[in-house]
Amino acid sequence: MEDGLALYDPQHHRAQAVLYGRDPAVDCGSYLAWTLWLLGYPDQALHRSHEALGLAQELAHPHSVAFAFSLAAWLHRLRREMPLTQERAEATISASAAHGFPLWLAQGTVLRGSALVARGLGAEGMEIIQQGMAAWDATGAGVAHPYHLALLAEAYGQAGQAEEGLALLTRALATVHKTGERWWEAELYRLEGELLLRMSAREQEGKRAGETIAPALDRSLPPSATEDCFHQALDVARRQQAKSLELRAAMSLALLWQHQGKRAEAYELLVPIYGWFTEGFDTVDLQEAKALLDALV
């Protein structure tokens, strides 16, 4: 993608937006931003995203604009910047609706719903995510299903419906193994571990309160189940060199170990991956990692 941007000549290549549907530099810059975030460069990712969106708006090519807004919204969601996610998602919806781009309209809807969930509007946000997923499926697109399912599963977990979220993650992982779309695989395993933790905590709270546990939840989880999920997430992220996802997996496992009294092990796990980063220290993930390290000292 960097080579593609280096080869891009505005005088000779801008006509390709009409010929192929999108401007090639907007494509390269938007996907490069996404890739840079995964590789652990959140600030460079944001810079590339701004460049791509600015070029799309300068060209005033409608499909390039809708695409750039969609990928920008996606990047802000990866960076956990929810107000900007919602802002870019709504711009995606507006541009896509105006020009009849159902794919990006659907993507913008999913991301808008996810941002609303993060703002505490769980029921409304989940409904909008599901609407967006249905619209996405209606286009015939086969990509991004694991990511969309993960967003919905996370929303179910926040709503106290961990069992339903786990069922969605099972579907997402089945899709990963069927299609080979693995860029979000590490996060699927991490979220599985987080939902198992939520479910286990709910069981324990119910037992302490003397409540009757629903049959679907009346089962004992192996003590290692959650930890195994976090280790799988770490293994996948490390194999892919996806540093941002490795950091999240390490944080989840470190928090688990902290609660188990294994503070030294938690610190030794987290400190090298946090120390690897050279930028993005104002992002939510890195701020939370720093706070956890300070608590473990």
C-alpha positions as CSV (number, residue, x, y, z in Angstrom):
1,M,0.0,0.0,0.0
2,E,2.9,2.3,0.7
3,D,4.3,1.5,-2.7
4,G,0.9,2.2,-4.3
5,L,0.8,5.6,-2.7
6,A,4.4,6.3,-3.8
7,L,3.5,5.5,-7.4
8,Y,0.3,7.6,-7.4
9,D,0.4,10.5,-9.7
10,P,-2.7,12.7,-9.3
11,Q,-2.5,14.0,-12.9
12,H,-2.5,10.5,-14.4
13,H,-4.4,8.3,-11.9
14,R,-7.4,10.4,-10.7
15,A,-9.4,9.2,-13.7
16,Q,-9.2,5.7,-12.3
17,A,-11.8,6.5,-9.7
18,V,-14.3,6.7,-12.5
19,L,-12.9,3.6,-14.2
20,Y,-12.6,1.4,-11.2
21,G,-15.1,2.9,-8.7
22,R,-12.7,4.4,-6.2
23,D,-9.6,6.5,-6.2
24,P,-6.6,4.2,-5.7
25,A,-4.8,6.6,-3.3
26,V,-7.9,6.8,-1.1
27,D,-8.0,3.0,-1.1
28,C,-4.3,2.6,-0.3
29,G,-4.3,5.3,2.4
30,S,-7.5,4.0,4.1
31,Y,-6.4,0.4,4.2
32,L,-2.9,1.4,5.2
33,A,-4.3,3.3,8.2
34,W,-6.2,0.1,9.3
35,T,-3.1,-2.0,8.9
36,L,-0.8,0.4,10.7
37,W,-3.2,0.3,13.7
38,L,-3.1,-3.5,13.8
39,L,0.7,-3.4,13.6
40,G,0.9,-1.1,16.6
41,Y,1.2,2.4,15.1
42,P,-2.0,4.2,16.1
43,D,-0.8,7.7,15.4
44,Q,0.6,6.9,12.0
45,A,-2.7,5.2,11.3
46,L,-4.7,8.3,12.2
47,H,-2.4,10.5,10.0
48,R,-2.9,8.2,7.0
49,S,-6.7,8.1,7.6
50,H,-6.8,11.9,7.7
51,E,-4.8,12.1,4.4
52,A,-7.1,9.6,2.7
53,L,-10.3,11.3,3.8
54,G,-8.9,14.7,2.8
55,L,-8.0,13.5,-0.6
56,A,-11.4,11.9,-1.1
57,Q,-13.2,15.1,-0.2
58,E,-10.8,17.1,-2.4
59,L,-11.7,14.9,-5.4
60,A,-15.4,15.1,-4.5
61,H,-15.8,11.6,-5.9
62,P,-18.9,10.3,-4.1
63,H,-18.0,6.6,-3.8
64,S,-14.4,7.4,-2.7
65,V,-15.9,9.8,-0.1
66,A,-18.3,7.3,1.3
67,F,-15.6,4.6,1.5
68,A,-13.1,6.9,3.2
69,F,-15.6,8.0,5.8
70,S,-16.4,4.3,6.5
71,L,-12.8,3.3,6.9
72,A,-12.2,6.4,9.1
73,A,-15.1,5.4,11.3
74,W,-13.7,1.9,11.5
75,L,-10.3,3.2,12.5
76,H,-11.7,5.4,15.3
77,R,-13.6,2.4,16.6
78,L,-10.3,0.4,16.7
79,R,-8.8,3.3,18.6
80,R,-11.8,3.3,20.9
81,E,-12.7,6.9,20.1
82,M,-16.5,6.6,20.3
83,P,-17.6,10.2,19.6
84,L,-15.5,10.3,16.5
85,T,-16.7,6.8,15.5
86,Q,-20.2,8.0,15.7
87,E,-19.5,11.2,13.8
88,R,-17.7,9.4,10.9
89,A,-20.3,6.7,10.9
90,E,-23.1,9.2,10.5
91,A,-21.1,10.9,7.7
92,T,-20.8,7.5,6.0
93,I,-24.5,6.9,6.3
94,S,-25.3,10.4,4.9
95,A,-22.9,10.1,1.9
96,S,-24.0,6.5,1.2
97,A,-27.7,7.2,1.4
98,A,-27.4,10.3,-0.9
99,H,-25.7,8.3,-3.7
100,G,-27.1,4.8,-3.2
101,F,-24.1,2.9,-1.8
102,P,-25.8,0.1,0.3
103,L,-22.5,-1.6,1.4
104,W,-21.1,1.5,3.1
105,L,-24.5,2.5,4.4
106,A,-24.7,-0.9,6.1
107,Q,-21.2,-0.5,7.5
108,G,-21.8,3.0,8.8
109,T,-25.0,1.7,10.5
110,V,-23.1,-1.1,12.3
111,L,-20.5,1.3,13.5
112,R,-23.0,3.9,14.6
113,G,-24.8,1.2,16.6
114,S,-21.6,0.2,18.3
115,A,-20.8,3.8,19.2
116,L,-24.2,4.1,20.8
117,V,-23.7,1.0,22.9
118,A,-20.4,2.4,24.1
119,R,-22.3,5.6,25.2
120,G,-24.6,3.5,27.3
121,L,-27.5,3.3,24.9
122,G,-27.3,-0.5,24.8
123,A,-30.7,-1.6,23.6
124,E,-30.9,1.1,20.9
125,G,-27.3,0.5,19.8
126,M,-27.8,-3.3,19.6
127,E,-30.9,-2.9,17.4
128,I,-29.0,-0.6,15.1
129,I,-26.0,-3.0,14.9
130,Q,-28.4,-5.8,13.9
131,Q,-30.1,-3.6,11.3
132,G,-26.7,-2.8,9.8
133,M,-25.7,-6.5,9.8
134,A,-28.9,-7.5,8.0
135,A,-28.3,-4.7,5.4
136,W,-24.7,-5.9,5.0
137,D,-25.8,-9.5,4.4
138,A,-28.4,-8.3,1.9
139,T,-25.6,-6.9,-0.3
140,G,-24.1,-10.4,-0.6
141,A,-20.8,-9.3,1.0
142,G,-19.0,-12.2,2.6
143,V,-16.3,-10.2,4.5
144,A,-16.4,-8.6,7.9
145,H,-18.9,-11.0,9.4
146,P,-16.6,-12.0,12.3
147,Y,-16.0,-8.3,13.2
148,H,-19.6,-7.5,13.1
149,L,-20.5,-10.5,15.2
150,A,-17.8,-9.5,17.7
151,L,-19.3,-6.0,18.1
152,L,-22.7,-7.5,18.8
153,A,-21.3,-10.1,21.1
154,E,-19.5,-7.3,23.1
155,A,-22.7,-5.4,23.3
156,Y,-24.5,-8.5,24.6
157,G,-21.8,-8.8,27.3
158,Q,-22.3,-5.2,28.4
159,A,-26.0,-5.9,28.6
160,G,-25.4,-8.8,31.0
161,Q,-26.2,-11.4,28.4
162,A,-22.9,-13.2,28.2
163,E,-24.3,-16.5,27.1
164,E,-25.8,-14.9,24.0
165,G,-22.6,-13.1,23.3
166,L,-20.6,-16.4,23.5
167,A,-23.0,-18.0,21.0
168,L,-22.2,-15.1,18.5
169,L,-18.5,-15.6,19.0
170,T,-18.8,-19.3,18.3
171,R,-20.4,-18.3,15.0
172,A,-17.7,-15.7,14.3
173,L,-14.9,-18.2,14.9
174,A,-16.6,-20.8,12.7
175,T,-16.7,-18.2,10.0
176,V,-13.0,-17.4,10.5
177,H,-12.0,-21.0,10.1
178,K,-14.3,-21.4,7.0
179,T,-13.2,-18.3,5.1
180,G,-9.7,-17.6,6.4
181,E,-10.6,-14.0,7.3
182,R,-8.4,-13.9,10.4
183,W,-7.5,-10.2,11.0
184,W,-9.8,-10.1,14.0
185,E,-9.3,-13.6,15.2
186,A,-7.2,-12.7,18.2
187,E,-9.8,-10.3,19.5
188,L,-12.5,-13.0,19.1
189,Y,-10.6,-15.3,21.5
190,R,-10.0,-12.4,23.9
191,L,-13.7,-11.4,23.9
192,E,-14.6,-15.1,24.5
193,G,-12.5,-15.0,27.6
194,E,-14.0,-11.8,28.8
195,L,-17.5,-13.1,28.4
196,L,-16.6,-16.3,30.2
197,L,-15.4,-14.1,33.0
198,R,-18.7,-12.2,33.1
199,M,-20.7,-15.4,33.0
200,S,-18.7,-16.9,35.8
201,A,-19.1,-13.7,37.9
202,R,-22.8,-13.8,37.4
203,E,-23.0,-17.4,38.5
204,Q,-21.1,-16.7,41.6
205,E,-23.1,-13.6,42.5
206,G,-26.3,-15.6,42.0
207,K,-25.1,-18.4,44.2
208,R,-24.1,-16.0,47.0
209,A,-27.5,-14.3,46.8
210,G,-29.2,-17.7,46.9
211,E,-30.8,-17.1,43.5
212,T,-31.9,-19.9,41.1
213,I,-29.4,-20.0,38.2
214,A,-31.0,-20.3,34.8
215,P,-30.4,-23.8,33.3
216,A,-28.2,-22.4,30.5
217,L,-25.9,-20.9,33.1
218,D,-26.1,-23.6,35.7
219,R,-22.7,-25.2,34.9
220,S,-19.3,-24.9,36.2
221,L,-16.6,-23.5,33.9
222,P,-13.2,-25.1,34.0
223,P,-10.9,-22.7,35.9
224,S,-8.5,-22.6,33.0
225,A,-11.2,-21.8,30.3
226,T,-10.8,-18.0,30.5
227,E,-7.1,-18.1,30.7
228,D,-6.9,-20.5,27.7
229,C,-8.9,-18.0,25.6
230,F,-6.5,-15.2,26.6
231,H,-3.5,-17.3,25.7
232,Q,-5.0,-18.2,22.3
233,A,-5.6,-14.5,21.7
234,L,-1.9,-13.8,22.6
235,D,-0.6,-16.6,20.3
236,V,-2.7,-15.4,17.3
237,A,-1.7,-11.8,17.8
238,R,2.0,-12.6,18.1
239,R,1.9,-14.8,15.1
240,Q,0.3,-12.0,13.1
241,Q,2.6,-9.3,14.6
242,A,-0.6,-7.5,15.4
243,K,0.8,-5.5,18.3
244,S,-2.4,-3.6,19.1
245,L,-4.3,-6.9,19.6
246,E,-1.4,-8.4,21.5
247,L,-1.6,-5.5,23.9
248,R,-5.3,-6.1,24.5
249,A,-4.8,-9.8,25.0
250,A,-1.9,-9.2,27.4
251,M,-4.0,-6.7,29.4
252,S,-6.9,-9.1,29.8
253,L,-4.6,-11.9,30.9
254,A,-2.6,-9.5,33.2
255,L,-5.9,-8.4,34.9
256,L,-6.9,-12.0,35.4
257,W,-3.6,-12.8,37.0
258,Q,-3.8,-9.7,39.1
259,H,-7.1,-10.8,40.6
260,Q,-5.6,-14.3,41.2
261,G,-2.8,-12.7,43.2
262,K,-0.1,-13.3,40.5
263,R,1.0,-9.7,40.3
264,A,4.6,-10.3,39.4
265,E,3.6,-12.6,36.5
266,A,1.1,-10.0,35.3
267,Y,3.7,-7.3,35.3
268,E,6.3,-9.4,33.5
269,L,3.7,-10.2,30.8
270,L,2.5,-6.7,30.2
271,V,5.7,-4.6,30.5
272,P,7.5,-5.7,27.3
273,I,4.5,-5.3,25.0
274,Y,3.7,-1.8,26.5
275,G,7.4,-0.9,26.2
276,W,7.4,-1.9,22.5
277,F,5.1,1.0,21.7
278,T,6.6,4.3,20.6
279,E,3.4,6.3,19.9
280,G,-0.3,6.4,20.7
281,F,0.1,7.0,24.4
282,D,-3.0,9.1,24.4
283,T,-5.2,6.2,23.2
284,V,-7.5,4.4,25.5
285,D,-5.7,1.0,25.2
286,L,-2.3,2.4,26.1
287,Q,-3.6,4.6,28.9
288,E,-5.3,1.6,30.4
289,A,-2.2,-0.5,30.0
290,K,-0.1,2.2,31.8
291,A,-2.6,2.4,34.6
292,L,-2.5,-1.3,35.1
293,L,1.3,-1.4,35.1
294,D,1.3,1.3,37.7
295,A,-1.1,-0.7,39.9
296,L,1.1,-3.8,39.5
297,V,4.3,-2.2,40.7
